[in-house]
Amino acid sequence: MERIYDVVVSLFFWGLIYIYLRRMAEKDELFKIFVRNSYIIHPNAICIWRTLTGFFSIWLIYCSEYTWGIFFYLGSAIFDSVDGIFARECGLITKFGKWLDPICDKLTYLPMLIFFGNFFSIKLIILVALEIISQFSRIILKYFNISTSANIYGKIKTTLLHILVVYILLLNQNIEIPNYKNTLLNICIFFSALSNLGRIIPIFKKIFNTAYINYFFKELKFNETLRLK
């Protein structure tokens, strides 16, 4: 029960931090100015900090410091929302930030799953492959001027993966709870696939859009005219 207590206390602590920072970002103009002019709590900096914190938590758990490992990992997971709030409320949304944020998400939970998950390798390979496809699809979306923001399936997947990591850490401590980690991983893979599908469909719609087809035929007609001349 000690590890469950660690999770509850950590969630409570980081939850209070999240509520406070969100309130400050939404209502305190001086705080917004501070964020805009700070390199330490700039949204992109928070992405880097939470990724490093995730790796730090891996080291702590490897050293059997489970209490602090869980504490810092949950902090890293919760700050995944803080950087987005700061970016929106302080007018700091950037193309680089949109690219960096999902990479930092993946660098937070995937190493944890690889090091401590003890999963059947094929499932983990599928998840990693889907995550890589997700990241590269953003480049194509950007090329076609389609929003690269995370869809609802991606947000659900990210939340479930953070839950899965904590669940695995509890299982690894031989806590008497049902072992549904493979089922939860399957659900995460399902939502990751849905998230990718939600990105791929707009790309194909754009490619086969009537405007593109018309442009193709106009070019064909123009080339035919040149050939006849």
C-alpha positions as CSV (number, residue, x, y, z in Angstrom):
1,M,0.0,0.0,0.0
2,E,3.0,2.3,0.5
3,R,3.4,2.8,-3.3
4,I,-0.2,3.5,-3.8
5,Y,0.1,6.1,-1.1
6,D,3.1,7.6,-3.0
7,V,1.0,7.9,-6.1
8,V,-1.9,9.6,-4.3
9,V,0.4,12.1,-2.5
10,S,2.3,12.8,-5.7
11,L,-0.9,13.4,-7.6
12,F,-2.3,15.7,-4.9
13,F,0.9,17.7,-4.8
14,W,1.4,18.1,-8.5
15,G,-2.4,18.7,-8.9
16,L,-2.2,21.7,-6.6
17,I,0.8,23.0,-8.5
18,Y,-1.1,22.6,-11.8
19,I,-4.2,24.4,-10.5
20,Y,-2.1,27.3,-9.2
21,L,-0.1,27.7,-12.4
22,R,-3.2,27.5,-14.5
23,R,-4.9,30.1,-12.5
24,M,-1.9,32.4,-12.7
25,A,-1.5,31.9,-16.4
26,E,-5.2,32.7,-17.0
27,K,-5.7,35.7,-14.7
28,D,-2.4,37.3,-13.6
29,E,-1.0,39.7,-16.3
30,L,2.3,40.2,-14.4
31,F,2.8,36.4,-14.4
32,K,2.2,36.3,-18.2
33,I,4.8,39.0,-18.7
34,F,7.2,37.0,-16.5
35,V,6.6,33.8,-18.6
36,R,7.1,35.7,-21.9
37,N,10.4,37.0,-20.7
38,S,11.7,33.9,-19.0
39,Y,13.9,31.2,-20.5
40,I,13.3,28.9,-17.6
41,I,9.5,28.6,-17.6
42,H,9.0,29.3,-21.3
43,P,6.7,26.5,-22.7
44,N,9.5,25.1,-24.8
45,A,11.8,25.1,-21.8
46,I,9.1,23.3,-19.8
47,C,9.0,20.6,-22.5
48,I,12.8,20.1,-22.1
49,W,12.6,20.1,-18.3
50,R,9.9,17.5,-18.1
51,T,11.7,15.3,-20.5
52,L,14.9,15.4,-18.5
53,T,12.7,14.9,-15.3
54,G,11.3,11.7,-17.0
55,F,14.8,10.4,-17.6
56,F,15.8,11.3,-14.0
57,S,12.8,9.3,-12.7
58,I,14.1,6.3,-14.7
59,W,17.4,6.6,-12.9
60,L,15.8,6.9,-9.5
61,I,13.6,3.8,-10.1
62,Y,16.7,1.9,-11.3
63,C,18.3,2.9,-8.0
64,S,15.3,1.5,-6.2
65,E,14.2,5.0,-5.2
66,Y,10.6,4.2,-6.1
67,T,9.0,7.0,-4.0
68,W,10.9,9.8,-5.7
69,G,10.9,8.1,-9.1
70,I,7.0,8.0,-9.0
71,F,7.0,11.6,-7.7
72,F,9.1,13.0,-10.4
73,Y,7.5,11.0,-13.2
74,L,4.0,12.2,-12.2
75,G,5.3,15.8,-12.1
76,S,6.7,15.3,-15.6
77,A,3.3,13.9,-16.8
78,I,1.2,16.7,-15.3
79,F,3.5,19.4,-16.6
80,D,2.7,18.1,-20.1
81,S,-0.5,20.2,-19.7
82,V,1.2,23.2,-18.1
83,D,3.4,24.0,-21.1
84,G,0.3,24.0,-23.4
85,I,-1.6,26.3,-21.0
86,F,1.4,28.7,-20.8
87,A,1.7,28.7,-24.6
88,R,-2.0,29.6,-25.2
89,E,-2.5,32.0,-22.4
90,C,0.8,33.9,-22.8
91,G,0.7,34.0,-26.6
92,L,3.8,31.8,-27.0
93,I,2.4,29.2,-29.5
94,T,5.2,28.6,-32.0
95,K,5.7,26.1,-34.9
96,F,8.8,24.8,-33.1
97,G,6.7,24.3,-29.9
98,K,4.0,22.3,-31.8
99,W,6.8,20.0,-33.1
100,L,8.7,19.8,-29.8
101,D,5.8,19.0,-27.4
102,P,4.7,15.6,-28.9
103,I,8.4,14.5,-29.1
104,C,8.9,15.3,-25.4
105,D,5.7,13.4,-24.6
106,K,7.1,10.3,-26.3
107,L,10.5,10.7,-24.7
108,T,8.7,10.8,-21.3
109,Y,6.6,7.6,-21.4
110,L,8.3,5.4,-24.0
111,P,11.6,5.0,-22.2
112,M,9.7,4.0,-19.1
113,L,7.8,1.3,-21.0
114,I,11.0,0.0,-22.6
115,F,13.0,-0.2,-19.4
116,F,10.3,-1.4,-16.9
117,G,7.4,-2.7,-19.0
118,N,8.6,-6.3,-19.6
119,F,6.2,-6.4,-22.6
120,F,6.1,-8.9,-25.4
121,S,8.5,-7.2,-27.8
122,I,6.1,-7.1,-30.9
123,K,3.5,-5.1,-29.1
124,L,6.0,-2.6,-27.9
125,I,7.5,-2.3,-31.4
126,I,4.1,-1.7,-32.8
127,L,3.5,1.1,-30.3
128,V,6.9,2.7,-31.0
129,A,6.3,2.5,-34.7
130,L,2.9,4.2,-34.4
131,E,4.5,6.9,-32.3
132,I,7.2,7.5,-34.9
133,I,4.5,7.6,-37.7
134,S,2.6,10.1,-35.5
135,Q,5.5,12.4,-35.3
136,F,6.5,12.3,-39.0
137,S,2.8,12.8,-40.1
138,R,3.0,16.2,-38.5
139,I,5.6,17.2,-41.2
140,I,3.1,16.2,-43.9
141,L,0.3,18.0,-42.2
142,K,2.3,21.1,-42.0
143,Y,3.2,20.9,-45.7
144,F,-0.5,20.8,-46.6
145,N,-1.3,23.6,-44.0
146,I,-3.4,21.2,-41.9
147,S,-3.5,21.6,-38.1
148,T,-0.9,19.6,-36.3
149,S,-2.6,19.8,-33.0
150,A,-3.2,16.6,-31.1
151,N,-6.7,15.1,-31.8
152,I,-8.9,13.7,-29.0
153,Y,-7.6,10.1,-29.7
154,G,-4.0,11.3,-29.2
155,K,-4.9,13.0,-25.9
156,I,-6.6,9.9,-24.6
157,K,-3.7,7.7,-25.7
158,T,-1.1,10.0,-24.0
159,T,-3.2,10.0,-20.7
160,L,-3.6,6.2,-20.9
161,L,0.2,5.7,-21.5
162,H,1.0,7.8,-18.4
163,I,-1.5,5.7,-16.4
164,L,0.1,2.5,-17.8
165,V,3.6,3.6,-16.7
166,V,2.4,4.2,-13.1
167,Y,0.4,0.9,-13.1
168,I,3.5,-1.0,-14.3
169,L,5.7,0.6,-11.5
170,L,3.1,-0.5,-9.0
171,L,3.1,-4.1,-10.4
172,N,6.8,-4.2,-10.3
173,Q,6.7,-3.7,-6.6
174,N,4.6,-6.9,-6.2
175,I,1.5,-5.0,-5.1
176,E,-1.5,-7.3,-5.0
177,I,-3.5,-5.7,-7.8
178,P,-4.9,-7.4,-11.0
179,N,-2.4,-7.5,-13.8
180,Y,-4.1,-5.9,-16.8
181,K,-1.0,-4.2,-18.3
182,N,-1.2,-6.1,-21.6
183,T,-4.8,-5.2,-22.0
184,L,-4.1,-1.6,-21.2
185,L,-1.2,-1.6,-23.7
186,N,-3.6,-3.0,-26.4
187,I,-6.0,-0.1,-25.7
188,C,-3.1,2.4,-26.0
189,I,-2.1,0.9,-29.3
190,F,-5.7,1.1,-30.5
191,F,-6.0,4.8,-29.6
192,S,-2.6,5.5,-31.1
193,A,-3.7,3.9,-34.4
194,L,-7.0,6.0,-34.3
195,S,-4.9,9.1,-33.7
196,N,-2.7,8.4,-36.7
197,L,-5.8,7.6,-38.8
198,G,-7.2,10.9,-37.8
199,R,-4.2,12.6,-39.3
200,I,-3.9,10.4,-42.4
201,I,-7.5,11.0,-43.5
202,P,-7.2,14.8,-43.8
203,I,-3.9,14.3,-45.8
204,F,-5.6,12.1,-48.3
205,K,-8.6,14.4,-48.5
206,K,-6.2,17.3,-49.3
207,I,-4.3,15.3,-51.9
208,F,-7.5,14.2,-53.7
209,N,-9.2,17.5,-53.2
210,T,-11.1,18.8,-56.3
211,A,-8.8,21.8,-56.4
212,Y,-5.7,19.5,-56.8
213,I,-7.5,17.4,-59.4
214,N,-8.4,20.6,-61.3
215,Y,-4.9,21.8,-61.1
216,F,-3.6,18.5,-62.5
217,F,-5.9,18.7,-65.5
218,K,-5.1,22.3,-66.1
219,E,-1.4,21.4,-66.2
220,L,-2.1,18.5,-68.5
221,K,-4.1,20.8,-70.9
222,F,-1.3,23.4,-70.8
223,N,1.4,20.8,-71.6
224,E,-0.8,19.4,-74.4
225,T,-1.1,22.9,-75.9
226,L,2.6,23.4,-75.8
227,R,3.2,20.0,-77.5
228,L,0.8,20.9,-80.3
229,K,2.6,24.2,-80.9
